């Protein structure tokens, strides 16, 4: 036990390392980066929800669906010269 007390007394007399003074800066920078990542994640989630809502609203509340004509695509158009001349 005396050896341990002597080691602690020896450590007490030594100056603190310089890296210990800058430890707080690294911890605070890490916390700020974590908060920034969380804010970006929330913003992206909100953008996805808004985009999904706009897409659903645009798809469901849009104009009426297109109606097909009764005639086929290969039929003779009414404005064709052969149709107008009656041949």
C-alpha positions as CSV (number, residue, x, y, z in Angstrom):
1,X,0.0,0.0,0.0
2,X,2.9,2.3,0.6
3,X,4.1,1.8,-3.0
4,X,0.7,2.9,-4.2
5,X,0.7,6.1,-2.0
6,X,4.2,6.9,-3.2
7,X,3.2,6.5,-6.9
8,X,0.2,8.8,-6.4
9,X,2.4,11.4,-4.7
10,X,4.8,11.2,-7.6
11,X,1.9,11.7,-10.1
12,X,0.6,14.6,-8.1
13,X,3.8,16.5,-8.6
14,X,4.0,16.1,-12.3
15,X,2.3,18.6,-14.7
16,X,-0.8,17.7,-16.7
17,X,-0.3,16.7,-20.3
18,X,-1.2,19.3,-23.0
19,X,-3.6,16.9,-24.7
20,X,-5.8,16.9,-21.6
21,X,-6.5,20.6,-22.0
22,X,-7.8,20.1,-25.6
23,X,-10.0,17.0,-24.7
24,X,-13.1,19.1,-24.1
25,X,-12.9,20.6,-27.7
26,X,-12.9,17.1,-29.2
27,X,-15.8,16.0,-27.1
28,X,-17.9,19.1,-27.9
29,X,-17.1,18.8,-31.6
30,X,-18.3,15.2,-31.6
31,X,-21.5,16.2,-29.9
32,X,-22.1,19.0,-32.4
33,X,-21.5,16.6,-35.3
34,X,-24.0,14.1,-33.8
35,X,-26.6,16.8,-33.4
36,X,-26.0,17.9,-37.0
37,X,-26.4,14.4,-38.3
38,X,-29.7,14.0,-36.4
39,X,-31.0,17.3,-37.8
40,X,-30.1,16.2,-41.4
41,X,-31.9,12.8,-40.8
42,X,-35.0,14.6,-39.5
43,X,-35.0,17.0,-42.5
44,X,-34.7,14.1,-45.0
45,X,-37.5,12.2,-43.3
46,X,-39.7,15.3,-43.5
47,X,-38.9,15.8,-47.1
48,X,-39.8,12.1,-47.9
49,X,-43.1,12.5,-46.1
50,X,-43.9,15.7,-47.9
51,X,-42.9,14.1,-51.3
52,X,-45.1,11.1,-50.6
53,X,-48.0,13.2,-49.6
54,X,-47.7,15.4,-52.7
55,X,-47.4,12.3,-54.9
56,X,-50.4,10.7,-53.5
57,X,-52.5,13.8,-53.6
58,X,-51.4,14.5,-57.2
59,X,-52.2,10.9,-58.3
60,X,-55.5,10.6,-56.5
61,X,-56.9,14.1,-57.0
62,X,-55.7,14.7,-60.5
63,X,-57.8,14.9,-63.7
64,X,-60.2,12.1,-64.7
65,X,-58.6,9.2,-66.4
66,X,-58.3,9.2,-70.2
67,X,-61.2,7.8,-72.2
68,X,-60.6,5.5,-75.1
69,X,-62.3,6.2,-78.5
70,X,-64.6,3.6,-79.9
71,X,-62.7,3.3,-83.2
72,X,-59.4,1.5,-83.5
73,X,-56.1,3.1,-84.2
74,X,-55.9,1.8,-87.8
75,X,-59.3,3.1,-88.8
76,X,-59.6,5.6,-91.6
77,X,-59.7,9.2,-90.1
78,X,-62.7,11.3,-90.8
79,X,-60.6,14.1,-92.3
80,X,-58.8,11.8,-94.8
81,X,-59.2,12.8,-98.5
82,X,-60.5,9.4,-99.5
83,X,-63.1,9.5,-96.7
84,X,-64.2,13.0,-97.7
85,X,-64.5,12.2,-101.4
86,X,-66.6,9.1,-100.6
87,X,-64.4,6.5,-102.4
